[in-house]
C-alpha cells in the first residue's frame, strides 16, 4: 500500500451512516472507491474512533477498549459499535440529543492522513 502525503476529511473518502439502539450507537463507513478501502482499514481503527468520541463514552468504561470495529466482506465497508455512548439512550438520557443519528456526521470531520493524492 502506497503511503501518501495528503490529508482528507473522512467524508471525502467514504459515505457514513449512523444509528442507535438503547445506549449503543453504530456508524457505518463505506469507501467511495475500492482503492480507498485499504487506507480506511489501516487508519480508521477502533482505537481512533474511541479516542474521537472519548467525550461521549460513559466515564466508567471510556479508559478501556470498548469500541468494536467490524469489516463487512465484499462491501468495502466498516461498522463501528460504540456501547455506553448515548448517556443511557432515548428517554433515559439527560443529553440534549440522546440518539446516535448524528454520530456519522461527527466522524465525517475526522482527518485521515498519509493518503496518496486521490484527485488524479
C-alpha positions in Angstrom: 0.0 0.0 0.0 1.5 3.3 -1.1 2.0 5.9 1.6 0.9 9.4 0.6 1.4 12.9 1.9 -2.2 14.1 1.5 -4.8 14.5 4.2 -8.6 14.2 3.7 -11.7 14.5 5.8 -13.3 11.1 6.2 -16.3 12.4 4.3 -14.1 12.9 1.2 -13.1 9.2 1.3 -16.3 7.5 2.5 -20.0 7.7 2.9 -21.2 7.4 6.5 -24.4 6.4 8.1 -25.2 6.1 11.8 -28.0 5.0 14.2 -28.6 3.8 17.7 -30.3 1.1 19.8 -30.6 1.8 23.6 -27.3 3.2 24.9 -25.3 2.0 21.9 -24.5 3.8 18.6 -23.2 2.4 15.4 -21.5 4.0 12.5 -21.2 2.5 9.0 -18.3 3.7 6.8 -18.4 2.8 3.1 -15.4 3.6 1.0 -16.2 5.8 -2.0 -13.9 3.6 -4.2 -12.5 0.2 -3.6 -8.9 1.5 -3.8 -9.5 3.7 -0.8 -10.7 0.9 1.5 -7.2 -0.4 2.4 -6.4 3.1 3.7 -9.6 3.2 5.7 -8.9 -0.2 7.2 -5.4 0.8 8.3 -6.1 4.3 9.5 -9.7 4.1 10.9 -9.2 1.7 13.8 -11.5 1.1 16.8 -8.9 2.9 18.9 -9.0 6.0 16.7 -12.9 6.1 16.8 -12.9 5.6 20.6 -10.5 8.5 21.0 -12.6 10.7 18.7 -15.8 10.0 20.7 -14.0 9.8 24.1 -16.0 12.7 25.5 -19.3 10.9 24.7 -18.5 7.5 26.1 -19.6 6.7 29.7 -16.7 7.6 32.1 -16.9 4.2 33.7 -15.7 2.4 30.5 -14.0 5.1 28.4 -10.5 4.2 29.5 -10.8 0.5 28.5 -11.2 -0.7 24.9 -15.0 -0.6 24.2 -15.5 0.4 20.6 -15.7 -2.6 18.3 -14.9 -2.5 14.5 -16.4 -5.0 12.1 -15.5 -5.5 8.4 -18.3 -6.1 6.0 -16.8 -8.5 3.4 -17.4 -7.7 -0.2 -18.7 -4.2 0.5 -15.6 -2.1 1.2 -17.2 -1.0 4.4 -16.6 -0.9 8.2 -19.1 -0.8 11.0 -18.3 0.6 14.4 -20.3 -0.1 17.5 -20.0 2.3 20.4 -21.5 1.0 23.6 -22.3 3.3 26.5 -22.1 6.3 24.3 -25.6 7.8 24.5 -25.9 8.6 28.2 -28.4 5.8 28.6 -30.1 6.4 25.3 -33.6 7.7 24.3 -35.8 8.8 27.2 -33.2 7.5 29.8 -30.7 10.1 28.8 -30.4 13.7 30.0 -28.4 14.7 26.9 -29.7 17.3 24.5 -29.5 14.7 21.7 -29.6 11.2 23.2 -29.6 9.4 19.8 -26.7 8.3 17.6 -28.1 9.5 14.3 -25.6 12.4 14.2 -22.5 10.3 15.0 -21.8 9.6 11.3 -21.8 13.3 10.6 -19.5 13.9 13.5 -17.0 11.3 12.4 -17.1 12.6 8.8 -14.9 15.5 10.0 -12.1 13.2 11.2 -8.9 13.9 9.3 -7.3 10.9 7.7 -3.6 11.4 6.9 -0.9 9.8 4.7 -3.2 9.1 1.8 -2.0 9.4 -1.8 -3.5 12.1 -4.0 -6.9 10.8 -5.0 -7.8 13.7 -7.2 -5.7 12.3 -10.1 
